[in-house]
């Protein structure tokens, strides 16, 4: 089994470093520059520090506003494959929209990237929600989640068959009619880890049937406790074990005062509120990833970390916040920073040892401990 699937510590990864501004909808000049140079620099730091994974967002158009948030995005399959060639331990996900990518092509792309990474690729499946992007691609977004996830199921069934079948086969499904297909090469070490973000009933049925990890926001931790257990129970009814991941935004400084002042500066005083409004409105109109009864209450979080759980304060406070996510039942969390490459070293040096003391993370890799 792949290391990413068998490890039982609280998983940590980064989110959206392939996108301009990362997860922070801000106008400050210090916001994340998603250049290849910066992504490579960060990936190698994460790799050396024993961080588990990197997760990208697939995006084709920005959210407008003064910064046109997420207007510059590195394509995820290319990005993941290149980073796998330059790292040793990290699992790196590619994010694929089912409607925009042929499953026969994706199966081969993932298997090829897995050859490069020697068993470290992951697949994040997106059934679709962002209507303007569908329109930009000349596609029609189905109004109902049943159709979106029905298509995604047929799509993923084809991918899995290509990864496992040694014989040429035909495929006749509701959405795909394929003749004489065969997938070679295969993934290196069994099925790559599968991730899916889902909030709707149909989405969670899909995720608990197919994914290894379901990705969902942690808005209210008391609410999350029941939600996470419900997801685990739903998977267990299918004879499966599905971990639940969430996402968080980190602003960590030596004092709480400094952390809160910096956070206020970029996430409130200089937020790109027009882009935030566009993002929130699109979520209301087309997606159920966020609970709609809480979405309006976390508009400020959308500026700070795209709605991620806020971890603002000293290293001790950030470590305690991560521990609270673990106690709520989450198997791990992605992390975002205003500037990932500049801020991660402080998190690595000050927070990771505290998480190891709490039993949430393994000790530092030898390459880091020896420095």
HUFENDA-V408120 format. One record per backbone hydrogen bond with DSSP energy under -1.0 kcal/mol. NH is the residue of the N-H (numbers start at 0). CO is the residue of the C=O. If there is no record, write none. Layout:
nh->{NH;NH}
co->{CO;CO}
//
This chain:
nh->{5;6;9;10;12;13;14;15;18;19;20;21;23;24;25;26;30;31;38;39;40;41;42;43;44;45;46;47;48;50;51;52;53;54;62;68;70;73;78;79;80;81;82;83;84;85;90;91;92;93;95;97;105;106;107;108;109;110;111;112;113;114;115;116;118;121;122;123;124;125;130;133;134;135;136;137;138;147;148;149;150;151;152;153;154;155;156;157;158;159;160;161;162;163;164;168;170;172;177;180;194;195;197;203;204;205;206;207;208;209;210;211;212;213;214;215;223;224;226;227;228;229;230;231;232;233;234;235;236;237;238;239;242;244;245;247;248;249;250;252;258;259;260;261;262;263;264;265;266;267;268;271;272;275;276;277;278;279;280;281;282;283;284;285;286;293;294;297;301;303;304;305;306;307;308;310;312;317;318;319;320;321;322;323;324;325;326;327;328;329;330;332;333;334;342;343;346;347;348;349;350;351;354;355;356;357;358;359;367;368;369;370}
co->{1;2;359;330;332;52;334;54;15;71;31;18;20;302;23;269;27;337;34;35;36;37;38;39;40;41;42;43;44;45;11;11;90;13;68;63;67;17;74;75;76;77;78;79;80;82;51;119;53;121;123;125;101;102;103;104;105;106;107;108;109;110;111;112;113;91;192;93;194;95;128;129;130;131;132;134;133;143;144;145;146;147;148;149;150;151;152;153;154;155;156;157;158;159;160;180;177;175;170;168;122;212;214;199;200;201;202;203;204;205;206;193;193;242;195;244;219;220;222;223;224;225;226;227;228;229;230;231;232;234;235;234;211;213;331;333;308;335;310;312;254;255;256;257;258;259;260;261;262;263;263;24;270;271;272;273;274;275;276;277;278;279;280;281;282;290;290;294;297;299;300;301;300;304;246;248;250;313;314;315;316;317;318;319;320;321;322;323;325;324;243;10;245;12;338;339;342;343;344;345;346;346;350;351;352;353;355;354;364;364;365;367}
//
